Amino acid sequence: MRKEYDFSKAQRGSVAKANGKSRITIYIDDDILEAYRKKGDELGRGYQTLINEALRESLVKKAAVDARTIRRIVREELEKAG
């Protein structure tokens, strides 16, 4: 160990910045969090990464109308038409 260290260029804060990421506080339902933790363990990946991927997918995924939704809409319209 040195007797003296030069801290003139030192900065306060985290040692390594995570570029493109922000630390936030968010409340997630316990059952959702537990499901992602379990899924992360099964896949050998981090649960936060899985949550991030799910959020990203929800932003880019276009809403697809499935057969069940179409049936519901048709029934509603037929009821309105009498």
matplotlib code that plots the C-alpha trace (Angstrom):
import matplotlib.pyplot as plt

x = [0.0, 1.1, 1.6, -0.2, -2.8, -3.8, -7.5, -7.4, -9.3, -11.6, -15.4, -18.2, -20.8, -20.9, -17.8, -19.1, -22.1, -24.6, -25.0, -28.5, -30.1, -31.7, -32.2, -35.8, -38.2, -41.3, -44.0, -44.7, -47.3, -45.7, -47.2, -45.8, -42.4, -42.3, -43.3, -40.5, -37.9, -39.0, -38.9, -35.5, -34.1, -35.5, -34.0, -30.7, -31.3, -32.0, -35.6, -35.0, -33.8, -37.0, -39.2, -37.3, -37.8, -41.5, -41.9, -40.0, -42.1, -45.3, -44.1, -43.3, -46.0, -49.0, -52.3, -53.4, -57.1, -57.8, -60.9, -62.3, -62.2, -63.8, -66.6, -67.3, -67.4, -69.7, -72.1, -72.1, -72.8, -75.6, -77.3, -77.2, -78.7, -81.5]
y = [0.0, 3.5, 6.0, 8.7, 8.6, 11.4, 12.0, 15.3, 13.9, 11.7, 12.0, 11.1, 8.6, 5.1, 3.4, 2.4, 4.1, 2.0, 3.7, 3.8, 2.7, 4.7, 3.7, 4.2, 3.1, 1.3, -0.7, -4.1, -6.5, -9.3, -12.1, -10.5, -10.0, -13.6, -14.9, -13.0, -14.1, -17.7, -17.5, -15.8, -18.7, -21.2, -19.5, -18.6, -14.9, -11.9, -11.1, -7.4, -8.2, -10.2, -7.4, -4.9, -7.1, -7.5, -3.7, -3.1, -5.7, -4.0, -0.7, -2.1, -4.8, -3.8, -4.9, -8.0, -8.7, -12.4, -14.4, -14.1, -10.3, -10.3, -12.5, -10.2, -7.1, -8.8, -9.9, -6.4, -4.9, -7.4, -6.6, -2.9, -3.5, -5.5]
z = [0.0, -0.7, 2.0, 0.0, -2.8, -5.2, -5.0, -6.9, -9.8, -7.8, -8.1, -5.7, -6.7, -8.1, -9.2, -12.6, -14.3, -16.1, -19.4, -20.7, -17.4, -14.5, -10.9, -9.9, -7.2, -8.4, -6.6, -8.2, -6.9, -4.8, -7.0, -10.2, -8.6, -7.3, -10.7, -12.5, -9.8, -10.3, -14.1, -13.8, -11.7, -14.2, -17.1, -15.4, -16.0, -13.8, -13.0, -13.6, -17.1, -17.7, -16.4, -18.6, -21.7, -20.9, -20.6, -23.9, -25.7, -24.5, -26.0, -29.5, -29.7, -31.8, -30.3, -32.1, -32.2, -31.5, -32.4, -28.9, -29.0, -32.5, -31.3, -28.3, -30.5, -33.1, -30.2, -28.8, -32.2, -33.0, -29.6, -30.4, -33.9, -32.3]

ax = plt.figure().add_subplot(projection="3d")
ax.plot(x, y, z, "-o")
ax.set_aspect("equal")
plt.show()
